[in-house]
Amino acid sequence: MRFDLAVTVREKSGKGAARQLRRSGKVPGVLYGQGECLLLTIEPEPLTKILKSQTGSTALITLTVNGAKAKPKRTALLRDFQVDPVEGYVLHADLFEISMDKPIRVKVPVHVIGGTPAGVKEGGILHYNTRELHVECLPGALPDHIEVDASPLTIGQGIHLKEIAKTEGVRYLDDPDQMVVSVAVPMSDAKLESLLTSQAAGPEGAKEPEVVAKGKAAVEGAEGVAAAPGAAAPAGGEAKAGDKKEATAAAAAPKAEKKEAEKKK
């Protein structure tokens, strides 16, 4: 689809100049490509019309460039734009100039046609595995969109890129085995609930044995330090206790002998 857009070359650049343009109701823009870069002032109404069209990203735009020193008529694609997140008006637009005799690479949207697929009627779920396809072609052969007939698909079936009918003059750049659209098997409520339950209980179940094991080891360690009444103490513990008693007795012996000597005197 083609659109006409009149723009004006502007001299001032920078954030201040862009704000001033927006306050006056205009949209700042840039035209680049073909070895040139021009700062533009764009009227918002026709630009918004292009953006709202279904072919905004693939629309060929015939530019009338007022104030250009050469080539007042040019052909371009809308490469990028920014929109105010609150008010919704266009803040900036980037246009890319193209030559009608040179191939271009563009992402083209996928449109599913043919009505409701057979598998969806049986309870399946239609999946748009790919929303856009990367193509290469001359500007004159650029399609507005790529149609994919999903009506014969049953549950578990899909359409790969290599199975899509080729458009004359258009070359697909994506992987031929890439899935474009498919009908998936519906997940039952019981299976979904089981999956969610297992995911929720999984981490808990993984942590619980670890906590129990640590608790048991701690209890065993405490029992090793202070044995229950009547329980046999470890051999190592007896040896240490015996050594301590002997050392105490040896230390007390000289004191006892000294006291005995003093009494005799």
C-alpha positions in Angstrom: 0.0 0.0 0.0 1.2 3.5 -0.8 0.8 6.7 1.2 1.6 10.3 0.4 3.3 12.4 3.1 4.5 16.0 2.9 7.4 17.0 5.1 9.6 20.1 5.6 13.3 20.2 6.1 14.2 21.9 9.4 17.5 23.4 10.4 17.5 23.3 14.2 18.4 20.0 16.0 18.5 18.9 19.6 16.0 18.2 22.4 15.1 21.9 22.7 14.1 22.2 19.1 12.2 19.0 19.2 10.2 20.1 22.2 9.4 23.4 20.5 8.1 21.5 17.5 5.9 19.3 19.6 4.5 22.3 21.5 3.5 23.8 18.1 1.7 20.6 17.2 4.3 19.2 14.8 6.3 15.9 14.9 10.1 16.0 14.6 11.5 13.3 12.3 14.6 12.2 10.4 15.0 10.9 6.9 18.2 8.8 6.3 19.5 6.4 3.7 20.9 6.9 0.2 23.9 8.6 1.7 22.0 11.5 3.2 20.4 12.5 6.5 17.7 15.2 6.7 16.0 16.6 9.7 12.2 16.9 9.1 9.1 18.5 10.4 6.0 16.3 9.9 2.3 16.9 10.2 0.8 14.6 12.8 -2.5 13.7 11.0 -1.2 11.9 7.9 1.6 10.3 9.9 -0.9 8.9 12.4 -3.0 7.6 9.5 0.0 5.6 8.3 0.7 4.2 11.7 -2.9 3.1 12.3 -3.1 1.3 8.9 -2.5 -2.5 8.9 0.5 -2.0 6.6 2.3 0.7 8.6 5.6 -1.1 8.8 5.5 -2.2 5.1 3.8 0.9 3.5 5.7 2.6 0.8 5.6 6.4 1.5 5.9 8.9 -1.3 7.6 11.9 0.4 7.2 15.5 -0.8 10.3 17.1 0.8 9.7 20.9 1.0 13.0 22.8 1.3 15.2 20.0 0.0 18.0 21.2 -2.3 17.6 18.1 -4.5 15.1 15.3 -5.1 11.9 16.9 -3.7 10.1 13.5 -4.4 11.4 10.5 -2.6 10.2 7.0 -1.6 10.6 5.8 2.0 9.6 3.3 4.7 8.6 4.1 8.2 11.5 2.5 10.1 10.8 3.5 13.7 8.7 5.9 15.8 8.1 6.8 19.4 4.7 7.5 21.1 3.9 9.3 24.3 2.9 6.5 26.8 0.2 8.7 28.5 -1.3 10.9 25.8 -0.7 8.6 22.8 0.6 11.2 20.3 3.7 10.6 18.1 6.9 12.0 19.6 9.3 11.2 16.8 9.5 9.3 13.5 12.4 7.8 11.5 12.0 7.4 7.8 14.3 5.3 5.6 14.7 6.3 2.0 14.8 3.5 -0.5 15.5 3.0 -4.2 12.9 1.2 -6.3 15.5 -0.8 -8.2 17.4 -2.1 -5.1 16.3 -5.0 -2.9 15.3 -4.2 0.7 14.9 -6.4 3.8 11.8 -5.9 5.8 9.7 -7.7 8.4 6.2 -8.5 7.1 3.3 -9.4 9.4 1.6 -12.8 9.1 -2.2 -13.0 8.6 -3.9 -16.3 9.4 -6.9 -16.8 7.0 -9.4 -19.6 6.3 -11.6 -19.2 9.4 -11.5 -21.3 12.5 -9.1 -24.3 12.1 -10.6 -27.8 12.4 -8.4 -28.5 15.5 -9.7 -25.4 17.3 -13.3 -26.7 16.7 -12.2 -29.9 18.4 -11.0 -28.0 21.5 -7.4 -27.3 20.4 -5.6 -24.0 20.9 -4.3 -21.9 18.0 -0.7 -20.7 18.5 0.8 -17.9 16.5 4.4 -19.1 16.6 5.6 -16.3 14.4 4.0 -12.9 14.1 6.4 -11.5 11.4 8.6 -12.9 8.7 11.8 -11.4 7.5 11.8 -11.1 3.7 14.0 -9.6 0.9 12.5 -8.2 -2.3 12.3 -5.1 -4.5 10.1 -2.3 -3.0 7.6 -2.8 -5.8 7.1 -6.5 -4.8 6.8 -5.8 -1.1 3.6 -7.5 0.2 1.4 -5.8 2.8 1.3 -9.1 4.7 1.8 -12.9 4.2 -1.3 -15.0 4.3 -1.3 -18.5 6.0 -4.4 -20.7 5.6 -4.7 -22.6 8.9 -8.2 -23.9 8.4 -7.2 -27.6 7.7 -5.0 -27.9 10.8 -6.1 -30.5 13.3 -4.8 -30.9 16.9 -1.1 -31.4 17.0 -0.5 -30.1 13.4 1.3 -26.9 12.3 2.6 -25.1 9.2 6.3 -24.5 8.7 7.7 -21.6 6.7 8.8 -24.0 3.9 5.2 -25.1 3.5 3.9 -21.5 2.8 3.2 -20.7 -0.8 5.9 -18.5 -2.2 5.2 -15.0 -3.5 6.8 -14.0 -6.7 9.8 -11.8 -6.2 9.9 -12.4 -2.4 12.6 -14.4 -0.7 12.1 -15.6 2.9 15.2 -15.1 5.1 14.0 -17.1 8.2 14.7 -20.7 8.9 12.6 -22.9 6.5 11.8 -25.3 9.4 10.5 -22.5 11.6 6.9 -23.1 12.8 4.6 -20.2 11.7 1.2 -21.3 13.1 0.0 -24.5 14.9 -2.9 -26.0 16.9 -1.8 -27.3 20.3 -3.4 -30.0 22.4 -5.5 -28.4 25.2 -4.3 -29.0 28.7 -6.9 -30.5 31.0 -7.8 -28.9 34.3 -6.5 -31.9 36.2 -3.1 -31.9 34.4 -2.8 -28.1 34.9 -3.6 -28.4 38.6 -1.2 -31.3 39.0 1.6 -29.3 37.2 1.0 -26.3 39.4 0.9 -28.4 42.5 4.1 -30.2 41.7 5.9 -27.0 40.9 4.7 -25.4 44.2 5.5 -28.5 46.3 8.8 -29.3 44.6 10.9 -26.8 46.4 9.3 -27.6 49.7 9.9 -31.3 49.3 13.5 -30.7 48.3 14.2 -28.6 51.4 12.3 -30.8 54.0 14.7 -33.9 54.0 17.7 -31.5 54.3 16.2 -29.8 57.4 15.3 -33.2 59.0 18.8 -34.5 58.3 20.4 -31.5 59.8 18.1 -31.7 62.8 19.0 -35.4 63.3 22.7 -34.7 63.0 22.4 -31.9 65.5 20.6 -34.2 68.0 23.1 -37.0 67.6 25.9 -34.5 68.1 24.3 -33.2 71.3 23.8 -36.7 72.5 27.5 -37.4 71.9 28.5 -34.4 74.1 26.1 -35.2 77.0 25.0 -38.8 77.1 21.7 -39.8 78.7 21.9 -41.1 82.3 22.8 -44.8 82.4 24.2 -44.7 78.9 27.7 -45.9 78.2 30.1 -43.1 77.4 32.3 -43.3 74.3 35.7 -44.8 74.8 37.4 -41.6 73.8 35.3 -39.8 76.5 36.4 -42.2 79.2 40.0 -41.8 78.3 39.8 -38.1 78.5 38.0 -38.2 81.8 40.6 -40.6 83.3 43.4 -38.5 82.1 41.9 -35.4 83.7 41.4 -37.2 87.1 45.0 -38.4 87.1 46.3 -34.9 86.3 44.3 -33.5 89.1 45.5 -36.0 91.6 49.1 -35.5 90.6 48.7 -31.7 91.0 47.2 -32.2 94.5 49.8 -34.6 95.8 52.6 -32.0 96.5 50.2 -29.8 98.5 49.1 -32.8 100.7 52.7 -33.7 101.4 53.5 -30.1 102.4 50.6 -29.9 104.8 51.7 -33.2 106.4 55.2 -31.9 106.9 54.0 -28.8 108.6 51.9 -30.8 111.1 54.9 -32.9 112.1 56.9 -29.8 112.9 
